[in-house]
């Protein structure tokens, strides 16, 4: 089932933000691993939106495989952002700015 609301397409625990392509932004996959009511997760997705970057959000409370992936990367807090070959945890505006 796909629910569309305000430019977001919700597919189960994944939210896909459909943004128009912007010149100068590298074409890479960005995934934000998140949990509900996470202030740093919200700050991260807002910063990605402000930078005009497309990303997927995966709710770790709904996806055990994603939780295992995050733990294998060595993280024990959210958000965890995976962008191409980079990854980090927490709200990192410096890292997000480097993606644009």
N, C-alpha and C positions, 0 to 999 in steps of 0.2 A: 504494500500500500504506500502510495506517495502523497504527501500532503504538502501543498505549496502555500507559503505565507511570507509576504514581504521580501521576496527575492531569495528565500531559503526553501530548499526541497528536503523534506525530512523523510529519510528512509530508515525506519527503525531507529537504532541508536546513533546513526550517522546523519549529520546535517551538512549538506553540500551547499556552499554559497556560490551562486552564479553571478559572477561579476564580469563586465566586459573586459577584454584584453587591453592592457595599457602598454604603450611603447616603452621599451627600456627594461621591462621586468623579465627576468629569466624565466623560461618555461620549466618549472620544476614542480614536483608534487610536494605539498605541505600538509602535514597531518598534525592536529592538535589532540593529544590524549587528555581527557578532562574528566571531571566528576561534577555532579550537580552542586550548586551553591558554592562554587569555588571562585573567590574574588580574583585571584591571580589568573585563573582561566578566562574569566570575563574580560579582564584587562588585556590579556594576550589577544583574544579574538577581536576586540575593538581596535587594537593597534594594527592588526593585520588588515582589518577593514579599512582603516584610515590610510594605510599604505597602498591600498588597492590590490592586495594580494588575495588570490583564491586559495581556499584550504578546505580540508575535511575535518570534522570534529568527531572523535570517537569517545563515547561515554564508557569509561572503564568499569562502571558498576553494571553495565549491560553486556560486556564482552570479555569473557575470561581469557580468550586467546590474545586480545590486545593487552590485557593486564600482564600476561606472561611475557609479551614482547617488551613492554616497558621495564619490567623487572630484569629481563635479560640484558637490557641496555645499562642496567645498574641504577635505575631511578626508583625512589620510594616516595616521591611527592609529585603533585601535578601543578600546573600543566607540564606535559612533556611535549615538546615540539620536534618533529622530524621534518627536515627540509633538505631534500636531496641527500647528500652524504653528511650533513651536519645534524646534530641533535643537542638539545639542552632542556633543563627543567627550570620552572619558575617563569615569572614575568621578566622578559629580557628585551626591553625596547631597543637596546644597542644591537642585538642579534637580528631583530625584526627589521630594523633600519638597514642592515647590511644585505638583506634579501631583495630590497627594492632597487 
